Amino acid sequence: MFGRIGPMELILILVIALVIFGPKKLPEIGKAVGDAIKAFRKSSEKIGDEVEKITKPEEETPAPKISQASSTGDKKEHPKA
């Protein structure tokens, strides 16, 4: 009941906004709202990309190759998993 805005409700909201703000301010308000929505979407995409990068499984990134011990007998420690 409350979740959907039909065409009549939308027209009513626009008429009320026109009466309150006037015809000169309405385009400026619309532009400001559009810019705010664009900035919000850009920020949410960046956050989503960062979360995806952090939660990405490590299996996809190649592990560094461990070189064999030299012939002089030096032993290199293997990183612990």
Beta strands, then each sheet from edge to edge (+ up, - down):
end
